[in-house]
């Protein structure tokens, strides 16, 4: 496994870094207050090939491997100050394009992917409900087959990109008694009768990544728009989550590096007690710890990207990457607040907004607690212990040491 970037990977990362620094994030402070994504930025990302990264060339993409995608998005994050845009972009790529690539029919891929790649269409992944977040077994959206259609009824909440989306991947159960094994995925066009989208959430951070509530009322979806087979929703979701958890926070690595660089520059220039504050160990060691934390998160992200090529369902790297990057980001921006002091607490710098945005990454794609639970399950820690048979009932010889 070689994690050293090639010349081509570096060039693409630098190109997207430049795009982020000069072409994205206009009027960010105002849009953060009003919870607006800049539509022009979405198209600029499309024109630069951001949505094409992981899509094969036959559908209009670049066909890059996961590690190349991670490095490219890290570059984009280093240049782009709009963390909400970066999360919205990631949700579009990893939770819409990738499941479609993995499970879609040829007709579905040719119908949707070119528009998703070139910016004509926005995608959203709709699974979360009021009582079904991490507990997908509680999913209540229903689907019933009627001839050559499925009829969907239910409501999805906290759906990233919903207010802008043209197409949703919607999960619904064919039989509630089957739990998650009865869940099936559907490609639902926004303009279908029975689809209603509302924007009704005020968020603490990631405010430029629009959230919405999607309600399906007697929505008739053609059977040709079922994604994968019936009752394959669990596999589709696990595939989407592996990619999303591995790569959706790759831009945040770049954001953290930019913040660390700003802290180092400030520590060199800010003078207190007759010397620059970088000469105080309380400051310099804090910045060093920020960098160490970031390097660990980078390596886990790169390893998670590599693991996607191995098709290993037992890999813990996607969850480890999500957990490490999100929690490292929160601590890094808390540390940046300490370095900048009162200035960092104002809106004159990116520090307070970065901190608010980072808090949201600890609950997206599964909370930090859920990442730990999934990892514990994969490591076999949570396997139920075998019940001991009382002595003398045939479960073991009397006198055995147990």
Secondary structure as UniProt FT lines:
FT   HELIX           7..23
FT   TURN            26..27
FT   HELIX           28..34
FT   HELIX           39..47
FT   TURN            48..49
FT   HELIX           50..52
FT   TURN            53..54
FT   HELIX           57..59
FT   HELIX           66..79
FT   HELIX           83..92
FT   HELIX           93..97
FT   HELIX           98..103
FT   HELIX           106..118
FT   STRAND          123..126
FT   HELIX           136..138
FT   STRAND          142..146
FT   TURN            147..148
FT   STRAND          149..160
FT   TURN            161..164
FT   STRAND          167..173
FT   HELIX           176..182
FT   STRAND          183..189
FT   TURN            190..191
FT   TURN            193..194
FT   STRAND          195..198
FT   TURN            207..208
FT   STRAND          211..222
FT   HELIX           223..225
FT   STRAND          226..227
FT   TURN            230..231
FT   HELIX           233..247
FT   TURN            248..249
FT   HELIX           250..269
FT   STRAND          271..272
FT   TURN            273..274
FT   STRAND          275..276
FT   HELIX           277..279
FT   HELIX           281..307
FT   TURN            308..311
FT   TURN            313..314
FT   HELIX           317..340
FT   HELIX           341..345
FT   TURN            347..348
FT   HELIX           351..361
FT   TURN            362..365
FT   HELIX           368..378
FT   TURN            379..382
FT   TURN            391..394
FT   TURN            398..399
//
